[in-house]
Amino acid sequence: MNIKNLFIAIVALSGCFVSSAQSNLLNAKTPDQIGLKTAAQLDSDNDKPLAYGYVHDRDVLMGKTTWEIIDLSEKINFSLYFPIDTANIGNDRRSLYDVLSKAIKSGKITEVYTDSYFNTKKSLQDIQASLTRIDTTDAGREQINSGSKVSDEYILRQDLAAQDVTQYKIKGYWYFDKRQSELKYRLLGICPVTPDVYTMNSDEKDYIELFWIFFPAAREVLHDAKAFNDKNSALPISFDQILNSRRFNAFIYKEENVYGDRRIDEYMKDNAQNQLLESERVKDKIRNFESDMWNY
């Protein structure tokens, strides 16, 4: 390839990258023209998440279900946490919690459950009850004691926001595909973890699982939602890509086992270092299966 063709290719790729961030940014004459897309751009954006391939049960030589915690205080996981305040964000970027909660309220995500085994569905009313704290002031309590109706000004409402989400719990399945001779991972569920609204102002907070979402049913919503790409802001990445490609750091807190899927902290108590070492041992046990397959 000569220099001219190489330059044309670079310019073409750069144009594609710019159009993926804020459309028409370099061609806008006024601020309200930023973000407007042409018909061709809208057609190219009308894509779907990469479909999972069919896996027959007989092709799974080894399988192991694990539960992990994504700590949002770690820098590598910031793309799932920020932005927590979207009022001053000019584009459509939202935090993962904001995307999930709004999709549930709008009905785009319906596979919402109370636990990671996806046995009991959780209604929108149940979810909203855990997201809002309703309390009354002393003046409101006096009205209750006197038998009169509490005035709205004496009712306090405190809602959980994206900034209150400290962790995500995920459930996934590691399996060795003997047809392709490869160790693979399939994400099954995701759950935001926040402090209980009734302990938010106390020194010792109680953390609760808000809801579990069956991940395959939420992939289209997460594919349309874009996160910030720290390496190239002109090429945002979807939450579906981040989670499926495991572009985050997490540690295992539970694996399926004969003891009723007991947690690591249930048999290694009061020692956080040993719990982390046990988490790494579970990871190594899964990874070593693939390497052992190539030993003769």
Order of alpha helices (4+ residues) and beta strands (2+ residues): alpha-alpha-beta-alpha-alpha-beta-alpha-beta-alpha-beta-beta-beta-beta-beta-alpha-beta-beta-alpha-beta-alpha-alpha
